[in-house]
């Protein structure tokens, strides 16, 4: 019996997760379905159409799509989202009235729990005890405050990146990987360039995408300032020193004793430690 995966998100600010579905379930993108959750079941919006479960993933555990949602369930989902959107400026105004240095990013109102989760960002520690009392009176629910970082804040708020596309964190990234300055250095990017920073003010997540390729290509090249020998046309093999690398082109710029430089393909360069290094020619005997 064939099995399929369907991408469903439980909230607009949450990523779509894959759920296992049977042959009889064929929901379209934009429709609603009832899916299994840790606490029972919940209504979610279909964001990825049905596709066959790959053979390599058949041993992976997936929660199931239980059934299509009814019109009443879909309407309740939309109305709850509207209440959450209206609650964000209300919570922000209450925080501002208390003089708290924080920004309310999201408000979650679960359908079956008398609890409201308020997500906020702040650069310093915030004493929100009085604010919790204000929010409890406003929403008539138990309040849970959840502080999130700059990257999570940008993910929730969404936006367009400098590439002109929707932010990766909002569209398809399921978790944040650590991004380091080392990744920018490996890709020969100037560390003082503000374009290295994303909308969140942190190093861009896309620095990770090509990092492994750069590392693999760089491992084939000699180190800068290391002695080498280069084949330069009909001039034979000349000794020099590596001045700089062209990682993607797989070539190096070699400086020669006479002060000249030349970009040489890596196939025409040998250096200490490379298997096919050529011995230096002996000077002619007088």
N, C-alpha and C positions, 0 to 999 in steps of 0.2 A: 504493500500500500504506500502510495507516494505521500510524503510529508513536505510542508512548506513553511517558510518564514514570512512574517508580516511585521513591518516596523510600526510601532505604536508609541505615541508619547502621551503621558498622563497629564502634563501641564504644558502650556505654550513655552515656558522658560526651561523646560527639561528636554534632554535629548531623546530622540526616538530609540527605543530598545526593540530588539528582535524577540518575537513570540512565535511559538510553534503553532501551526494551524493545520487542520485536516483538509481533505479534498473538497468538502462541502462548503467551506468558508471562502468567499471571494469578495471581500470588501474593497472598495475603491479608495484612493487617496482623498482625504477630506471627510470621509464617513467616520462613524464611531463604532467602537467594539468594546465588549466587556472582556477584560483580561484578568488572569491570576495575579495576585500580589502577595507580599509577605503577610499582610493582615487580612487576606480574604480575596476580594475582587474589587475592581475599579473600572470606570469608564475612561477610555482614552481615544485620541484621534489618530486615525491611520495616516502615516506620513510616508511610508514606503510600501509599494504594491507587493502583492504576493509573489514570491519567487521560490523555486525548488530548493529544498534543504541540501546543501553540498554534502557529498559523501564524507569529506574530511571532518565535518561538524556533526555527524550523526550521533557521536558519543557525548556531545556537549549537552549540559542541562539547560533547557529553556522552559520558562513558564508558558502556559498555553493561552491562546485566544479561546474564550469560552463560547461566545455567540455574538451576533450583531447587537448593537445597542438599540433600544426602542426610541421612538421619537421623544418620549417624555424624558428618558435618560440623557439623550443628546441635548435637549433643551435645558435640562438642569445643569449639565456640564458648561454650556455657554453662559448661563446666568451666573454661575459661580465664578467663572473667569471675569465677568463684568464686575461683580462685587469686589473681587480682589483688586482689579485695576482702579476702582473708585477708592479703595481703602488705602492705596499707597500715598496719595497726596494728603489724606486725612492724618495718617500716621506721621508723615513728614512735618505737617503743621503742628502737631502736638509736640514733636521733638523740638521744633524751632521755638515753640512757646516756653519750653523748659531751658532754652539756651544750650542745648546739647550739640557738640560738634560732631554730628553724624549725618549720614545720608541713608534714608530708607530706600532700599533697592527693590524689594519684592515683598508681597504679602500672600501667604498661602492659607486657604481656608478648606481643610479636608471636609468631605461631604458627611462622613460618619463619625467624626470626632469633634467634640466641643472644645477645639483648641485652634488658635490662630498663631501661625509662625511668621514672625517679622524678621526678614533678612536685612541687615544694614552693614554699611562700611564706615570705618572711622580710622583715622591715623593714630589715635591714642586711646587709652582706656576710658570708657564711658560709664558713669554711674547712672543707669537707667531705671533704678527702682521706682522712682516717682512716675516715670513715663509708663512703666508696666501697669501701674494702677490706673493711669489715664486711659490707656488702651483697653484695659479690661472693662472699664465703664462704657467706653465707646462701642466696643464690639460684643459685649456681654458674653465673653468667652475667656478661657484661660489663655494667657499669653506666653509664648516662647520666643525669646530673643536669640537671634543667630547672627553672629558677626562673620562676615566673609571678606576675603582678600580682594586685592585689586583685579586679579585675573578673573575670579569668579564674578565680581561685580560687572565687568565688561561682558562676560558671557551671558549674564542675565539680561543686561540692557540691550545687547545686540548692536549691530552697526555695520558700516561698510569699511573695509580695509583700504590701504593705499593702492592695492591691486585692483580695486573696483568691484570686488566680490564681497559677499557676506563674510563676516568674520569666521575664521575656522572654528574657534571655540564655541560659537553659537550654532554652526551648521553641522559639523560632523565629529569634532573631537569629543571623545567620551571621558577622557581624563587628561590632566595636565602633566606633561613630562618636564623634568628639570631642564632649563635652558641656561647655558653658561657662556661666559665670554670666550672660552676656548673654541666654541663652535663658530663664533664670528671670526676669530683669528685664523682658524683652519680654512675659512673661505675667503681669506684675504680682504676682509671688510674693515674699513677704518673704524676704530672703536669710538671715535669722537662724533661719528655720524648719527644724528638724531633719528635717521630713518631706520636704525636698528630697533627702535622702540615701537611697540604696538600701541593700540588705542588705550591699553591699560597702563601705559608708562613703563612696562617691563619689556625685556627682550622678546622679540617676536617668536611665536611658536614655530613659524615656518623656517627658522634657522636650523631646526632639527631635520627637516625633510631631506636635505642634500648632504648633511654632515657625514654620514657613513660613506657616501660616494667620494667626497673630498678626501676623507681619511684613507680610503683604499687607493685612490689615485696618487695621493701625496706619498704613500709608502713606497711607490715605485721610483721616486725621485731622490736625488742626493740632497744632503743638507746644504743650506746656504753657507758660503765661505769655505766649502770643502774643496780640496784639490781634485781636478778631473782632467781628462783628456778628451778632446773633441775632434771629430773628423770634419774638416772644413773644405769641402769641394775637392779640388785637385791639389790643395796644399798639404794633403796628408794629415797626420794626427798631430795636434798641437796641445801642449800642456796649458792649463789655465785654472781659473777658480770660479766656482759657481757664485754668481752675483744675485740672481733672483730666480724664482720658479714661475712657470706658467702651468698651473695644475691641470686645468681643463684641456689645454692644448697638448699636454704631456711633452713639454719642452722646457729647456732651461736657458737662461742668459749667462753666457760664459765670458769672463773678463780675461784678456790675454796680457802677457808681460809688457807688450808694446803700448798698452793703454786702450786698445780697441775692445769692443764687445760684439757679440753675435748671439742671436737666438738659434739654438741648435735642438733638433728633435732628439728625444731621449734615446732613440735607437742608435744615434751617432755619438753618444757620450758614454764614457766609462769612468769609474771612480773606485776608490778603495772599498772593498766589500761587495762589489758587484761581480757576478760569476765570470763574466767575459771581459774583465779588465785587461787591458793590453799593457805589456811592459813598456816603460819609457825607452825610446830609442837611445842607444849609446852615442855620445858625441863622436864625430869622425876623428880618426887617429891622424895626428900630424905627420 
